[in-house]
Amino acid sequence: MLHPTLESVTTRIQARSRATREAYLSRIESATALASSAPHRCELSCANQAHAFAASPGSDKSVLRGPIGPNVAIISAYNDMLSAHQPLAAFPEWIKQAARTVGATAQFAGGVPAMCDGITQGQPGMELSLFSRDVIAMSTAIALSHNMFDAVLCLGVCDKIVPGMLIGALQFGHLPAVFVPAGPMSSGIPNDEKAKMRQRFAAGEVPREALLDAEAKSYHGAGTCTFYGTANSNQMLMEIMGLHLPGSAFVHPGSPLREALTRAATVRAASIVAGSKEYTPLGRLVDEKTIVNGLVGLLATGGSTNHTMHLVAIARAAGIHIDWEGLRHPVSPRAVADARLPQRKRRYQPLPCSWRHGVPDSGIIGSRTSTSGCGDHHGTGSAPLRPGALARR
């Protein structure tokens, strides 16, 4: 049975959000009604459509000019200065290749800025960091505004980037969207060792070069920072909210599995477009239950407090009203504490089924679990799944 407090919290949010949620869903339905089983590009004039595939390679061009085969938008936060986003350089080509294997196409629709708090903290301009989320949301929406796309792949990792992308993609909530992470950096020197070096530097016992060497041994390669901050909380949330492939949040960059998951995300996105039996628009997927699952996951894993801002904004973008008052533990503090295991055992302990909303039989992953939420994922080490983690295992 669903935990009664969780059920009452969700019911209260649904009641409070009824008018705005209905208005949002009505907007999605209007956009969906314009579509058919044919790709969205078929709605364009010939001149518009020709502009959109003019620079495509020959094989893609022949698909894009026809009425068959979905076109997937790639939106990326790639830059090669930030370790978390540097691996994304290789992803577009993998995505395009994977799309072709299922008769689809993929186009790089747009890039978004990516600021790193780890670099800007204490520096002039750091105030831009939170504001950048709105720029990212707008950049995402602009990239999707051409009516050429049937699904979206969002490539991003860090603090404001993922929330901004999700807010922007929700403005095109009639499209399916899959979030594709780059993965975490492998562990460097232990935090205790780094902290001692910082203390010695502050005491004047070692030069700046020694401190820089210690920091460089901690942040030493590609991937997200080696602690559970906002970037890694983002990945946990996307998986719990059903916006990642299951188990994909914490696979290291450069590994064969990271590439395989990226390719699989493409195939999955192409299979849940309008006209398919599994059509799953983002705006329907991100509902009150999804948001509550995100809240539970954030609290139970001790995630970044920055998400007390981001989840509120994400919910509002989908017509759902939550606030800081709603960020109380939906289960007892003891139960939340018991949900956390040492990292050496498991990255995440799946939350007991009664603490979260289950995956209905009509979810994206099919009949994997019952509506009570009791499924076969326990003990896998991946985050819990909600309507639907976007692929079958």
Secondary structure, DSSP 8 states (H G I E B T S, - for coil): ---HHHHHHHHHHHHHHHHHHHHHHHHHHHHHHH--SS-GGGGS-HHHHHHHHTTS-HHHHHHHTSSSS-EEEEEE---SSSTTTGGGGGHHHHHHHHHHHTT-EEEEEEE-----HHHHTTSTTTTHHHHHHHHHHHHHHHHTTTS--SEEEEE--STTHHHHHHHHHHTTTTS-EEEE---B----S-HHHHHHHHHHHHTTSS-HHHHHHHHHHHS-SSSB-SSSSHHHHHHHHHHHTT-S-TT-TT--TTSHHHHHHHHHHHHHHHHSSTTSTT---HHHHSSHHHHHHHHHHHHHTT--TTHHHHHHHHHHHTT----GGGGS-SS-HHHHHHT---TTT-S-----GGGS----TTSTT-SSS-TTS--S-TTSSS----TT-SS--
